[in-house]
Amino acid sequence: HGYEGVRQIEAHLTNTMGWSATTGQVQPWVYQQLAQTFVLDPAMRERMAQLNPTASAKVANRLLEATRRQYWQPDAETMTALLRAGE
């Protein structure tokens, strides 16, 4: 769904973080799966960045924020990929 689709993915991730903050019931694997699907897959990351670079970077930055808030703890490789994608 192009530009808007990437924005919706970012909005969904933002809502997921809100659920973590208010309920504490979002399991860490959810964040790992989001990272694997939208950031660690090079083809997907490139496609999202071409369609909506701002929202694409926000996805990575939201996942980094989730680590700072200790909602999940990614491995070093995932953390490096998130830092690169969030630039």
N, C-alpha and C positions, 0 to 999 in steps of 0.2 A: 504494500500500500504506500510505497514511496516515502516521501518526506514525513507525512503524517504518521505512517506506520512506525517509523523509528521514534518519533516523539511519544507515541503511545507505549512503546516498550519502556522508554525512560520513565513515563508516568506510572506504569505498573510497578517498576522497581521502586520508585519513590513511595508508592502506597505500601509495598511490602515492608519497606523500612519503617513506615508508620505503624504497621501491625507489630513489628518487632518492638518498637518503642512503647506501644501502649499495652500490648498483651504478653510480650515475651514468649510467644508461642510459635514463632517461625524458626524452624530447625536450620542449622548451618548448611545442610546439604542443599537447601533451596538457593542460597547465595552461590554455592559452588556450581550448581547446575546453570544458573544465570550467567556466571562468568564463563563457563565452558561453552555455552551456546552462543553468547553474543560478543565475547571478547577474545577467548582463546582460539576460536575457529577463525583462521586468517581470512577465509573467503567471506564469512559473515561480517567480520569486523570491517573489512574493506568495503563491502556493499553498503553497510550502514553508514560508514564515514562518507561515502560518495553521495548517498541520498540525503543525509542530514548530519553534517559534521558536528554541529553544536550538541544535538541530542546524543549522538554517538559518544562523544567525549564525556557527556554527563552520565551515561551508563557506567563507564569505567570509574568516574569520580564518585558516584553513589556507592559502588561496590567497595571502593577504598574507604569511604566514610563508614560503611558497615563494619570494616575491619577495625577502624579507630574506635567505634562504639562497642567493639567486641561481640558483634552478632555472629561472626565467623572468623576463622583464622586460616587464610589460604597458605599454601606452600610457597616457597621462595620464587619458583618459576611463575606461578600465577600472579604473585605480587608484582614481579617485574613487568609482566605483560599488562597488568592494570595500570601501573605507573606510566608506561609508554603510551597506552591507548588514551589516557586521560590528559595528555598534553595538548 
